[in-house]
Amino acid sequence: MKDFNTTKYQSLISIPGIRKVFAAEILAKIGSIKFFNSNDHAEETHMTNTGNKYLRYYSIEAANSVRQHSKDYRSYYQRKYNEVPKHKHKRAPH
């Protein structure tokens, strides 16, 4: 596991709903955060099915778990879910 340290792991598991397995797998699949150019770069990309399928799986499962455990995130998800008539689950971040 590249660039793994306790601080990153502890930060992830401090989020309600992020379990130890999710945190460990996400960190293992990302490798080093240094591979990402910037936060702005990530905002301008489209979702694709390329990349690590396990990272995608654990990220989605972790987000869904946070939605179930966090009142604020659940409220945000529901608001986004209700904004569109079709494909609601794709509109709401999960």
C-alpha positions in Angstrom: 0.0 0.0 0.0 1.7 3.2 -1.2 1.8 6.3 1.0 -0.5 4.6 3.6 -0.4 6.1 7.0 -2.4 6.1 10.1 -3.6 9.7 9.8 -5.3 9.1 6.4 -6.9 5.9 7.7 -8.1 7.6 10.9 -9.5 10.5 8.9 -11.5 8.2 6.8 -12.9 6.1 9.6 -13.8 9.2 11.5 -16.6 9.8 8.9 -19.8 8.2 10.2 -20.5 5.1 8.0 -17.0 4.6 6.7 -16.0 1.3 8.1 -12.5 0.0 8.5 -12.7 -2.2 5.4 -13.9 0.6 3.2 -11.1 2.9 4.5 -8.4 0.3 4.0 -9.5 -0.7 0.6 -9.9 2.9 -0.6 -6.5 3.9 0.6 -5.0 0.7 -0.9 -6.6 1.3 -4.3 -5.8 5.1 -4.5 -2.1 4.5 -3.8 -0.7 8.0 -3.4 -2.8 11.1 -3.5 0.1 12.8 -5.2 -1.1 11.2 -8.5 -4.0 13.7 -8.6 -3.0 17.0 -10.2 -5.4 19.1 -8.2 -8.9 19.2 -6.8 -10.0 21.5 -9.7 -8.9 18.8 -12.2 -11.2 16.2 -10.7 -14.2 18.6 -10.9 -13.8 18.9 -14.7 -13.8 15.2 -15.6 -16.7 13.0 -16.6 -17.6 9.7 -14.9 -16.2 6.8 -16.9 -16.0 3.1 -16.4 -12.3 3.1 -16.8 -10.0 2.9 -13.8 -9.9 0.6 -10.9 -13.3 -1.2 -10.6 -12.6 -2.0 -6.9 -11.9 1.6 -6.0 -15.2 2.6 -7.7 -17.0 -0.2 -5.8 -15.6 0.7 -2.4 -16.1 4.4 -3.0 -19.8 3.9 -3.9 -20.4 1.5 -1.0 -18.7 3.9 1.4 -20.7 6.9 0.2 -23.9 4.8 0.5 -22.9 3.8 4.0 -22.3 7.5 4.9 -25.7 8.4 3.6 -27.3 5.8 5.9 -25.4 7.0 9.0 -25.3 10.8 8.5 -28.4 12.9 8.9 -26.9 15.8 7.0 -25.7 13.7 4.0 -29.0 11.8 4.0 -30.9 15.1 3.8 -28.7 16.3 0.9 -29.0 13.1 -1.0 -32.8 13.2 -0.7 -32.9 16.8 -1.9 -30.9 15.9 -5.0 -32.9 12.7 -5.5 -36.1 14.7 -5.6 -34.8 17.3 -8.1 -35.3 15.1 -11.2 -38.2 12.9 -12.4 -36.1 10.2 -14.0 -32.9 8.4 -13.1 -33.1 9.8 -9.6 -30.3 7.5 -8.2 -27.9 8.9 -10.9 -28.6 12.5 -10.0 -28.2 12.0 -6.2 -24.5 11.6 -5.3 -23.9 8.1 -3.9 
